[in-house]
Amino acid sequence: MVIKILLLVVFFAVMVAVGFACRKKNDNVNGFVLGGRNVGAWMTAFAYGTSYFSAVIFIGYAGQFGWKFGIASTWIGIGNAILGSFIAWLVLGRRTRIMTQHLKSATMPQFIGARYGSKSLRFGAALIIFVFMIPYTASLYNGLSRLFEMAFNINYTWCILAMAALTCIYVVAGGYMATVVNDFIQGIIMLFGIVAVVIAVLNINGGFTQSLIELASVKGDSSVPGVYASFFGPDKTSLLAVIILTSLGTWGLPQMTQKFYAIKNEQAITKGTIVSTVFAIIVAGGCYFLGGFGRIFLTDSEVANQGFDSIIPTMLEKLPDILIAVVIVLVLSASMSTLSSLVMTSSSTMTLDVVKPAKKNMGQKTQVFVIRIFIVVFVAISAGIAIYQYNSANTYIAQMMGISWGAMAGSFLAPYIYGLYWKKVSVCAVWVNFIFAVGVMVANMLARSSFPALLQSPVNCGAFVMLAGLIIVPVVSLITKKPSEKLVDDAFSCYDITISVHAKDSLGD
């Protein structure tokens, strides 16, 4: 217990110290929200990765999908690395950095509003983020409950309050730079922690080969012998849907794409692409790989009674105390890094896209002050929802958390990608996509049984609305009013600024 508490105290002290060390760089909105667009490769890559993978992944998704797909769930981590990190950086990184700076955009709604010349779209995008970001933020606390009960046997409410308060302190004090520096530290903990935990857990059953043999003997819900130890698992279609949602979905999540806004230079993009991909392979691949062995630690009846969130903590119970302490810091790192990213995105969106347009004469210092106020508000609300859900077991809130990712990614993915590459996207097409994504995901939450069997899963439904948006936006754009030629030409002119090559190929020095 002394080791566990000591590591936590050191961890929290470092996070808060970093926050106060970065406070001098936050005298304007650009510095507080984007770090002055001067963040290097390693910091950006780790910020991207740690915002991507939270306790929801390590405790929730790794346990649930590892149980469902067996060792084949590792493909989800591989998909996160290749599609969610490597290809995302190649396709989005440079163009996002160039156009958002040209349009003076610091948030996703600002970009949408400026790119399509629509204040109503900007407000609509901000509303979507406000509604769906809070339950998504609240879900980050859930993965910690069983872990802290196992390690400390203390009331989970205190864990929520401590995590919320400490995250709030360093984000309010240090802004974006504090989050990326802490993300870097937390990312290092996650890298070493996941490797150590995977090796230790597999050794409980005699190592990788013996664990795989035991997993192959599990029948579970399938009549196919050894299916949970097979290459693609028992359900290839659902596996593909999870890969699409958790990998392609990051392309449309505001807290992820905002990392590209702040990249320092061309070299940072090249290095960041490699670093973020390696990070994802180790962290995401390790999490899902570990979860794939869950069936040799628990029975069907135990999971039915205790839920999927019990799988990973049960696998960790027999580890030495020092490794359990490392796991606690690992999961806290994953959760606090994602939490800081989400509240920064939510608060900057509300300030810059809702409050500032209503009060046009707001100075830079006032805007930063309001963003800090909203950070406190968002952290408090998310912590309150998490405590309420934990104490009441409210399934409605849990369902709403499940649709948040699909609703936001489905709304923004297509308008964001096409906005960077295609001049013919219409305002009407973006509205149709917003309404479709939010409408389908909310309907899935309220009337799930009315959906086709394949789409009754929020994961499958989220993947569907994202892919559908990539078709809806161009089709509707071709049959509705064309965008202003002057507006579009101005937005895309930033790519043709001549340096040594076109800006769409290099940021220059």
SULFENCOR-V117087 format. One record per pair of residues at least 4 apart in sequence whose C-alpha atoms are under 8 Angstrom apart, sorted by the first residue. I is the first residue (numbers start at 0). J is the second residue. D is the distance in Angstrom with one decimal. If there is no record, write none. Layout:
I	J	D
I	J	D
//
This chain:
0	4	6.2
0	151	7.5
0	320	7.8
1	5	5.9
2	6	6.2
2	320	7.7
2	321	6.8
2	324	7.0
3	7	6.3
3	320	7.7
3	321	7.3
3	323	7.8
3	324	4.8
4	8	6.1
5	9	6.3
6	10	6.0
6	324	7.1
6	328	7.4
7	11	6.1
7	328	6.6
8	12	6.0
9	13	6.2
10	14	6.4
10	328	7.4
11	15	6.3
11	165	7.1
12	16	6.0
13	17	6.2
14	18	6.4
14	165	7.9
14	169	6.6
14	181	6.1
15	19	6.5
15	165	6.9
15	168	6.7
15	169	5.1
16	20	6.1
16	169	7.7
17	21	6.3
17	169	7.1
17	173	7.4
17	177	6.0
17	180	7.2
17	181	6.9
18	22	6.5
18	168	7.3
18	169	4.1
18	170	6.4
18	171	7.8
18	172	5.3
18	173	4.3
18	174	7.5
18	177	4.9
18	178	7.7
19	169	6.8
19	172	5.5
19	173	5.8
20	173	7.1
20	177	7.9
21	25	7.7
21	172	7.4
21	173	4.6
21	174	7.6
21	176	6.3
21	177	5.7
22	172	5.4
22	173	4.3
22	174	7.2
22	177	7.9
23	173	7.8
24	30	6.0
24	31	7.1
24	34	7.6
24	173	7.7
24	176	7.9
25	30	5.0
25	31	4.5
25	34	7.9
25	173	7.0
25	174	6.7
25	367	7.8
26	30	6.8
26	31	7.1
26	363	7.5
26	364	6.3
26	367	7.5
27	31	6.2
27	363	5.1
27	364	6.0
27	366	8.0
27	367	6.5
28	32	5.7
28	33	7.7
28	363	6.0
28	364	7.6
28	366	6.8
28	367	5.8
29	33	5.3
29	34	6.4
29	35	5.1
29	36	7.4
29	105	7.5
30	34	4.3
30	35	4.3
30	36	7.6
30	174	7.9
30	175	7.6
31	35	7.6
31	173	7.5
31	174	4.8
31	175	5.6
31	176	7.4
31	367	7.0
32	105	7.1
32	174	6.4
32	175	5.3
32	343	7.4
32	347	7.0
33	37	8.0
33	105	7.0
33	175	5.9
33	176	7.7
33	260	7.0
33	261	5.2
34	38	6.5
34	174	7.8
34	175	5.6
34	176	5.3
34	261	6.6
35	261	7.0
36	260	6.7
36	261	3.9
36	262	5.7
36	263	5.8
37	261	6.1
37	262	6.0
37	263	4.1
37	264	7.8
38	42	6.5
38	43	6.2
38	261	5.9
38	262	5.2
38	263	4.9
39	43	6.1
39	262	6.3
39	263	5.4
39	264	7.6
39	267	5.4
40	44	5.9
40	262	7.3
40	263	7.6
40	266	7.4
40	267	4.0
40	268	6.4
40	269	7.8
40	270	5.6
40	271	4.5
40	274	7.9
41	45	6.0
41	183	7.6
41	267	7.7
41	270	7.4
41	271	6.1
41	274	6.8
42	46	6.0
42	179	5.8
42	180	6.6
42	182	7.5
42	183	5.9
43	47	6.0
43	179	6.9
43	258	6.4
43	259	7.8
43	261	7.9
43	262	6.7
43	271	6.7
44	48	6.2
44	271	4.9
44	272	7.1
44	274	6.0
44	275	4.7
45	49	5.9
45	179	7.5
45	182	6.1
45	183	5.3
45	186	6.0
45	274	7.7
45	275	6.4
45	278	7.5
46	50	6.0
46	178	7.6
46	179	5.3
46	182	5.2
46	183	6.5
46	186	7.9
46	258	7.3
46	336	7.7
47	51	6.2
47	255	6.2
47	258	6.3
47	275	7.0
48	52	6.4
48	186	7.6
48	275	6.0
48	278	6.6
48	279	6.4
49	53	7.0
49	182	6.1
49	185	7.5
49	186	6.0
49	333	6.0
49	336	5.8
49	337	6.2
50	254	7.5
50	255	6.9
50	333	7.6
50	336	5.8
50	337	4.2
50	338	7.8
50	340	6.2
51	249	7.6
51	255	7.2
51	337	6.9
52	56	5.8
52	57	7.5
52	282	7.8
52	283	7.1
52	333	6.1
52	334	7.9
52	337	7.2
53	57	6.5
53	139	6.9
53	330	7.1
53	332	7.9
53	333	4.3
53	334	4.6
53	335	7.9
53	336	7.6
53	337	6.0
54	58	5.5
54	59	7.0
54	139	6.0
54	140	7.5
54	141	7.7
54	142	5.1
54	143	6.8
54	330	5.5
54	331	7.5
54	333	5.9
54	334	5.2
55	59	4.8
55	60	6.1
55	138	7.1
55	139	5.8
55	141	7.4
55	142	5.7
55	334	7.9
56	60	4.7
56	61	5.7
56	283	7.9
56	286	7.5
57	61	5.4
57	62	7.5
57	142	7.7
57	286	5.7
57	287	7.8
57	311	7.8
57	330	7.2
58	62	5.9
58	142	5.3
58	143	7.8
58	308	5.9
58	310	7.8
58	311	5.8
58	312	7.5
59	63	6.0
59	142	6.2
59	307	6.7
59	308	5.3
60	64	5.6
60	65	7.6
60	287	7.8
61	65	5.4
61	72	7.9
61	286	5.8
61	287	4.7
61	288	7.9
61	289	7.4
61	290	4.8
61	291	7.5
61	311	7.7
62	66	6.0
62	287	7.7
62	290	4.9
62	291	7.6
62	293	6.9
62	307	5.8
62	308	6.4
62	309	7.8
62	310	5.4
62	311	5.7
63	67	6.3
63	290	7.7
63	307	5.2
63	308	7.3
63	310	7.9
64	68	5.8
64	69	7.5
64	72	6.2
64	287	7.6
64	290	7.3
64	291	7.5
65	69	4.9
65	70	6.7
65	71	7.8
65	72	5.4
65	287	6.1
65	288	7.4
65	289	7.6
65	290	4.3
65	291	3.8
65	292	6.9
65	293	6.6
66	290	6.8
66	291	6.1
66	292	7.6
66	293	5.9
66	294	6.3
66	307	8.0
67	233	7.8
68	72	5.4
68	227	6.2
68	231	7.8
68	232	5.0
68	233	6.0
68	234	6.8
68	238	7.2
68	291	7.0
69	226	7.7
69	227	4.2
69	228	6.1
69	229	7.7
69	232	6.1
69	290	7.6
69	291	4.2
69	292	6.5
69	293	7.8
69	294	7.8
70	227	6.0
70	228	5.4
70	229	6.8
70	230	7.3
70	232	7.1
70	287	7.9
70	288	6.0
70	290	7.7
70	291	4.3
70	292	6.6
71	227	7.3
71	228	7.3
71	229	6.6
71	230	5.5
71	231	5.0
71	232	5.1
71	288	7.9
71	291	7.1
72	76	7.5
72	232	7.8
72	238	7.4
72	287	5.5
72	288	6.5
72	290	7.7
72	291	6.1
73	77	6.5
73	284	5.5
73	285	7.6
73	287	5.0
73	288	4.7
73	291	7.4
74	78	5.9
74	242	7.5
74	284	7.5
75	79	6.1
75	238	7.6
75	241	6.9
75	242	5.0
75	245	7.7
75	246	8.0
75	283	7.7
75	284	7.3
75	287	7.0
76	80	6.3
76	279	7.1
76	280	6.3
76	282	7.9
76	283	4.4
76	284	4.0
76	285	7.5
76	286	7.6
76	287	6.2
77	81	6.2
77	279	7.8
77	280	6.0
77	283	7.4
77	284	5.9
78	82	5.4
78	83	6.6
78	242	5.8
78	243	7.9
78	246	6.0
79	83	4.4
79	84	6.3
79	242	7.1
79	245	6.6
79	246	4.6
79	279	6.6
79	280	7.7
79	283	7.0
80	84	5.0
80	85	6.2
80	246	7.8
80	275	7.8
80	276	5.0
80	277	7.3
80	278	7.8
80	279	4.8
80	280	5.3
80	283	7.6
81	85	4.9
81	86	6.1
81	276	6.7
82	86	5.1
82	87	6.3
82	246	5.6
82	247	6.4
83	87	5.7
83	245	7.5
83	246	4.1
83	247	5.7
83	248	7.6
83	249	6.1
83	250	7.1
84	88	6.0
84	246	7.8
84	272	7.2
84	275	6.2
84	276	5.4
84	279	7.2
85	89	6.4
85	272	5.7
85	273	7.0
85	275	7.2
85	276	5.3
86	90	6.0
87	91	5.6
87	92	7.2
87	250	6.5
88	92	4.7
88	93	7.8
88	268	7.5
88	271	7.9
88	272	5.6
89	93	7.5
89	272	7.1
90	94	7.7
91	95	5.7
91	250	8.0
91	259	7.7
91	416	7.5
92	96	6.3
92	259	5.4
92	268	6.7
93	97	6.3
93	259	7.6
93	265	7.7
93	268	7.0
93	503	6.8
93	504	7.6
93	505	7.2
93	506	7.0
94	98	6.0
94	419	6.5
94	494	7.8
94	503	6.1
95	99	5.8
95	259	6.1
95	260	6.3
95	419	7.0
96	100	6.2
96	259	5.6
96	260	4.8
96	261	7.0
96	262	6.7
97	101	6.2
97	493	6.7
97	494	7.1
97	502	7.4
97	503	7.6
97	506	7.3
98	102	6.0
98	419	7.5
98	490	7.0
98	491	7.5
98	493	6.4
98	494	7.6
99	103	5.8
99	104	4.9
99	105	7.1
99	110	6.4
99	260	6.4
100	104	6.2
100	260	7.3
101	490	7.5
101	493	6.3
102	110	7.1
102	113	6.4
102	114	7.4
102	490	7.0
104	109	5.2
104	110	5.2
104	113	7.7
105	109	6.5
105	110	7.4
105	257	7.5
105	260	7.1
106	110	6.3
106	253	7.4
106	257	6.7
106	344	7.3
106	347	7.1
106	348	6.0
106	351	7.9
107	111	6.2
107	124	7.6
107	253	5.7
107	256	8.0
107	257	7.3
107	348	7.7
108	112	5.9
108	120	7.5
108	121	4.7
108	122	7.0
108	123	7.9
108	124	5.2
108	125	5.6
108	348	7.0
108	352	6.6
109	113	6.0
109	121	6.1
109	351	7.7
109	352	6.5
110	114	5.7
110	121	7.9
111	115	6.0
111	116	8.0
111	117	7.8
111	120	6.8
111	121	5.9
111	124	7.6
111	414	7.6
111	415	7.3
112	116	5.5
112	117	4.9
112	118	5.5
112	119	7.6
112	120	5.7
112	121	4.3
113	117	6.8
113	121	8.0
114	418	6.9
114	486	7.7
114	487	7.5
114	490	6.4
115	425	7.4
115	426	6.2
115	482	7.5
115	486	7.6
115	487	7.8
116	486	7.1
117	121	6.4
117	426	7.4
118	122	6.3
119	123	6.0
120	124	6.0
120	426	7.8
120	429	7.9
120	430	7.2
121	125	6.3
121	352	6.8
122	126	6.1
122	352	6.5
122	353	6.7
123	127	6.3
124	128	6.4
125	129	6.1
125	348	6.1
125	349	6.7
125	352	6.4
125	353	7.2
126	130	6.1
127	131	6.1
127	132	7.9
127	407	6.9
128	132	5.3
128	345	6.8
128	348	7.9
128	407	6.9
129	133	6.6
129	345	6.5
129	349	7.4
130	134	7.8
131	135	6.4
131	400	7.8
131	403	5.0
131	404	7.9
131	406	7.3
131	407	6.9
132	136	6.0
132	341	7.2
132	345	6.9
132	403	6.8
133	137	6.2
133	377	7.0
133	380	7.4
133	381	5.8
134	138	6.2
134	381	6.7
134	384	7.5
134	396	7.4
134	399	6.7
134	400	5.0
134	403	7.0
135	139	7.1
135	400	5.2
135	401	7.7
135	403	5.7
135	404	7.2
136	140	7.9
136	338	6.2
136	341	6.5
136	342	7.6
136	381	6.0
137	141	7.6
137	381	4.4
137	382	6.1
137	384	6.2
137	385	5.2
137	400	7.7
138	142	7.7
138	385	6.8
138	397	7.9
138	400	6.2
139	143	7.9
139	334	5.9
139	337	7.9
139	338	7.0
140	144	7.2
140	159	6.4
140	334	7.2
140	382	7.7
140	385	6.5
141	385	7.0
141	389	7.9
142	146	7.4
142	308	6.9
143	147	6.0
143	330	7.3
143	331	7.7
144	148	6.2
144	155	5.7
144	158	7.9
145	149	6.0
145	308	7.5
145	309	6.8
145	312	6.6
146	150	6.2
146	312	5.7
146	327	7.2
147	151	5.5
147	152	6.7
147	153	7.1
147	155	7.1
147	158	7.6
147	327	7.6
148	152	4.3
148	153	5.9
148	154	7.4
148	155	7.1
149	312	7.4
149	316	7.4
150	323	7.3
153	157	7.7
154	158	7.2
155	159	6.4
156	160	6.3
156	386	6.0
157	161	6.0
158	162	6.1
159	163	6.0
159	382	6.3
159	385	7.7
159	386	7.3
160	164	6.0
160	382	6.8
161	165	6.1
162	166	6.1
162	331	7.9
162	335	7.1
163	167	6.0
163	378	6.1
163	379	7.4
163	382	6.6
164	168	6.2
164	378	8.0
165	169	6.5
166	170	6.2
166	335	6.3
166	338	7.5
166	339	6.3
167	171	5.9
167	339	7.6
167	374	6.9
167	375	6.2
167	378	6.7
168	172	6.0
169	173	5.8
169	174	7.5
169	177	6.6
169	178	7.6
170	174	4.9
170	175	7.2
170	177	6.4
170	178	6.3
170	339	6.5
170	343	7.6
170	374	7.8
171	371	5.4
171	374	6.9
171	375	7.8
172	177	7.8
173	177	4.6
173	178	7.4
174	178	6.6
174	343	7.7
175	179	6.3
175	343	7.5
176	180	6.1
177	181	6.0
178	182	5.8
178	336	7.0
178	339	6.4
178	340	7.2
179	183	6.1
180	184	6.5
181	185	5.9
181	336	7.4
182	186	5.7
182	332	7.9
182	336	5.6
183	187	6.4
184	188	6.6
185	189	6.2
185	329	7.5
185	332	4.9
185	333	7.0
185	336	7.2
186	190	6.2
186	332	7.4
186	333	7.7
187	191	6.4
188	192	5.7
188	328	7.6
188	329	6.0
188	332	7.3
189	193	5.9
189	282	6.8
189	329	5.2
189	330	7.8
189	332	7.0
189	333	7.1
190	194	6.6
190	278	7.2
190	281	6.6
190	282	6.0
191	195	6.3
192	196	6.1
192	325	6.2
192	326	6.5
192	329	6.1
193	197	6.1
193	281	7.7
193	282	6.4
193	285	6.3
193	286	7.1
193	326	7.9
193	329	7.7
194	198	6.4
194	281	7.6
194	285	7.0
195	199	6.1
195	322	7.8
196	200	6.0
196	322	7.1
196	326	7.3
197	201	6.2
197	285	6.9
197	289	5.9
198	202	6.2
198	206	7.7
199	203	6.7
199	318	7.1
200	204	7.6
200	289	7.9
200	314	6.9
200	315	6.9
200	318	7.3
201	205	6.7
201	206	4.8
201	207	5.7
201	210	6.4
202	206	4.3
202	207	7.3
203	317	8.0
204	209	6.5
204	210	5.6
205	209	5.5
205	210	6.6
206	210	6.0
207	211	6.1
208	212	6.3
209	213	6.3
210	214	6.1
210	292	7.4
210	295	7.9
211	215	6.1
211	228	6.3
211	292	7.9
212	216	6.6
212	228	8.0
213	217	6.9
213	295	6.7
214	225	7.2
214	227	6.5
214	228	5.8
214	292	6.6
214	294	6.9
214	295	6.0
215	224	7.1
215	225	3.9
215	226	6.8
215	227	6.2
215	228	5.0
215	229	7.9
216	224	7.2
216	225	5.8
217	224	7.8
217	225	6.7
217	227	7.3
217	294	7.2
217	295	7.5
218	222	6.6
218	223	7.4
218	224	6.5
218	225	7.1
218	226	7.8
219	294	7.9
219	299	7.2
221	226	7.3
221	233	6.9
223	233	8.0
225	229	6.5
226	232	5.5
226	233	5.9
227	232	5.4
227	233	6.8
227	291	7.8
228	232	7.1
231	235	6.3
234	238	6.2
235	239	6.1
236	240	6.4
237	241	6.3
237	459	6.9
238	242	6.3
239	243	6.2
240	244	6.1
240	458	6.8
240	459	5.3
240	462	5.9
241	245	6.0
241	458	6.2
241	459	6.9
241	462	7.4
242	246	5.7
242	247	7.8
243	247	5.2
243	248	6.9
243	462	5.9
244	248	5.0
244	405	7.3
244	458	6.6
244	459	7.6
244	461	6.3
244	462	4.7
244	465	7.9
245	249	6.8
246	250	7.8
247	251	7.7
248	252	6.6
248	404	7.4
248	405	7.4
248	408	5.2
248	409	7.5
248	412	7.4
248	462	7.7
248	465	7.3
249	255	6.2
249	256	7.7
249	408	7.0
250	255	7.2
250	256	6.6
250	408	7.3
250	412	6.0
251	255	7.7
251	256	7.0
251	407	7.0
251	408	4.4
251	409	7.1
251	410	7.6
251	411	5.0
251	412	3.9
251	413	7.6
251	415	6.9
252	256	6.3
252	404	7.7
252	407	6.2
252	408	5.2
252	411	7.1
252	412	7.5
253	257	5.9
253	344	6.9
254	258	7.2
254	340	6.0
254	341	5.9
254	344	5.6
255	259	7.9
256	260	7.3
257	261	7.2
257	344	8.0
258	262	7.1
262	267	6.6
262	268	7.0
263	267	6.2
264	268	6.8
264	506	5.8
264	507	6.7
264	508	6.2
265	269	6.6
265	505	5.9
265	506	4.8
265	507	5.9
265	508	7.0
266	270	6.2
267	271	5.6
268	272	6.0
269	273	6.9
270	274	6.2
271	275	5.8
272	276	6.2
273	277	6.3
274	278	6.1
275	279	6.1
276	280	6.2
277	281	6.4
278	282	6.0
279	283	5.2
279	284	6.9
280	284	4.9
280	285	7.3
281	285	5.4
282	286	6.1
283	287	6.2
284	288	5.9
285	289	6.0
286	290	6.3
287	291	6.2
288	292	7.4
289	293	7.5
290	310	7.8
290	311	6.7
292	296	7.5
293	297	6.5
293	310	6.1
293	311	7.2
293	314	7.0
294	298	6.6
296	310	7.8
296	313	7.2
296	314	6.2
297	301	6.2
297	302	6.8
297	310	7.1
297	313	7.8
298	302	6.4
299	303	6.1
300	304	6.2
301	305	5.9
301	306	7.8
302	306	5.0
302	307	6.0
302	309	7.2
302	310	7.3
303	307	8.0
305	309	6.0
306	310	7.7
308	312	7.6
309	313	6.0
310	314	6.3
311	315	6.4
312	316	6.3
315	323	7.1
316	323	7.8
318	322	6.2
318	323	6.3
319	323	6.4
320	324	6.1
321	325	6.3
322	326	6.2
323	327	6.2
324	328	6.4
325	329	6.0
326	330	6.1
327	331	6.1
328	332	5.9
329	333	6.3
330	334	6.1
331	335	5.8
332	336	6.0
333	337	6.4
334	338	5.9
335	339	6.0
336	340	6.4
337	341	6.2
338	342	6.2
339	343	6.0
340	344	6.2
341	345	6.1
342	346	5.9
342	374	5.7
342	377	6.2
342	378	6.7
343	347	6.0
343	374	6.5
344	348	6.0
345	349	6.2
345	373	8.0
345	374	7.7
345	377	7.4
346	350	6.2
346	370	5.3
346	371	7.4
346	373	4.9
346	374	5.4
346	377	7.2
347	351	5.8
347	352	7.9
347	370	5.6
347	373	8.0
348	352	5.4
348	353	7.2
349	353	5.1
349	354	6.4
349	370	7.9
349	373	7.6
350	354	4.9
350	355	5.9
350	366	6.8
350	369	6.4
350	370	5.8
350	373	7.7
351	355	5.2
351	356	7.2
351	366	7.6
352	356	6.3
353	357	6.7
354	358	6.3
355	359	5.7
355	360	7.9
355	361	6.5
355	366	7.6
361	365	6.1
361	366	6.4
362	366	6.2
363	367	6.3
364	368	6.1
365	369	6.2
366	370	6.2
367	371	6.3
368	372	6.4
369	373	6.3
370	374	6.2
371	375	6.6
372	376	6.3
373	377	5.9
374	378	6.1
375	379	6.1
376	380	6.1
377	381	6.1
378	382	6.1
379	383	6.0
380	384	6.2
381	385	6.2
382	386	6.2
383	387	6.1
384	388	6.0
385	389	6.1
386	390	6.2
387	391	5.9
387	392	7.8
387	393	7.8
388	392	5.0
388	393	5.2
388	394	7.9
388	396	6.9
388	397	7.6
389	393	7.7
393	397	6.7
394	398	6.1
395	399	6.3
396	400	6.2
397	401	6.4
398	402	6.6
398	444	6.2
399	403	6.4
399	444	6.8
400	404	7.9
401	405	8.0
401	457	6.5
401	458	7.9
402	406	6.0
402	440	6.0
402	441	7.3
402	444	7.2
402	457	6.1
402	458	8.0
402	461	7.2
403	407	6.2
404	408	5.9
404	461	7.4
405	409	5.5
405	436	7.7
405	440	6.9
405	457	7.7
405	458	7.4
405	460	7.5
405	461	4.1
405	462	7.0
405	464	7.3
405	465	7.4
406	410	6.0
406	436	5.6
406	437	5.1
406	440	5.9
406	461	7.0
407	411	6.2
407	436	7.9
407	437	7.7
408	412	5.4
408	465	6.6
409	413	7.5
409	432	7.8
409	433	7.7
409	436	5.2
409	437	7.7
409	461	6.9
409	462	8.0
409	464	5.4
409	465	4.2
409	466	7.9
409	468	6.6
410	414	7.7
410	432	6.0
410	433	4.7
410	434	7.8
410	435	7.9
410	436	5.4
410	437	6.9
410	465	7.6
410	468	7.6
411	415	5.7
411	433	7.5
412	416	6.2
412	465	6.7
412	468	7.5
412	469	7.8
413	417	5.9
413	418	8.0
413	432	8.0
413	465	7.5
413	468	5.6
413	469	5.1
413	472	6.6
414	418	5.6
414	424	7.8
414	429	6.0
414	472	7.1
415	419	6.5
416	420	6.5
417	421	5.1
417	422	7.9
417	424	7.0
418	422	7.1
418	424	7.0
422	487	6.0
422	488	8.0
422	491	7.9
423	476	6.6
423	477	7.7
423	481	6.6
423	482	6.5
424	428	6.8
424	429	7.7
424	472	7.0
424	473	6.6
424	476	5.2
424	481	7.5
424	482	6.9
425	429	6.7
425	475	7.7
425	476	4.9
425	479	6.9
425	480	6.6
425	481	5.7
425	482	5.3
426	430	6.4
426	476	8.0
426	482	7.1
427	431	6.1
427	475	7.3
427	476	7.2
427	479	6.8
427	480	7.6
428	432	6.2
428	471	7.2
428	472	5.0
428	473	7.4
428	474	8.0
428	475	5.1
428	476	5.3
428	479	7.6
429	433	6.2
429	472	6.4
430	434	6.2
431	435	6.0
431	471	7.8
431	472	7.7
431	475	7.9
432	436	6.0
432	468	5.9
432	471	6.6
432	472	6.5
433	437	6.2
434	438	5.6
435	439	5.9
435	464	7.7
436	440	6.2
436	464	5.6
436	465	7.6
436	468	7.6
437	441	6.0
438	442	6.0
439	443	6.0
439	460	8.0
439	464	7.4
440	444	6.4
440	457	7.5
440	460	7.0
440	461	7.0
441	445	6.3
442	446	5.6
442	447	7.0
443	447	4.5
443	450	7.1
443	455	6.9
443	457	6.9
443	460	7.5
444	457	7.7
446	450	7.4
447	455	5.4
447	456	8.0
448	452	8.0
448	455	6.5
450	454	6.0
450	455	5.6
451	455	6.3
452	456	8.0
453	459	6.8
454	459	5.4
454	460	4.8
454	463	7.9
455	459	7.4
455	460	6.9
456	460	6.1
457	461	5.9
458	462	6.3
459	463	6.2
460	464	6.3
461	465	6.4
462	466	6.3
463	467	5.9
464	468	6.0
465	469	6.8
466	470	7.1
467	471	6.1
468	472	5.9
469	473	7.2
470	474	6.2
471	475	5.9
472	476	6.0
473	477	6.3
474	478	6.8
475	479	6.1
476	480	7.4
476	481	7.1
477	481	7.8
482	486	7.5
482	487	7.1
483	487	6.3
484	488	6.0
485	489	6.1
486	490	6.3
487	491	6.2
488	492	5.8
489	493	7.5
491	495	7.6
492	496	7.0
493	502	7.2
494	501	6.4
494	502	4.9
494	503	4.9
495	501	5.5
495	502	6.0
495	503	7.2
496	501	6.1
496	502	5.8
497	501	5.2
497	502	6.5
498	502	6.8
498	507	6.5
499	507	7.3
500	504	6.7
500	505	6.7
501	505	6.6
502	506	5.6
502	507	7.4
//
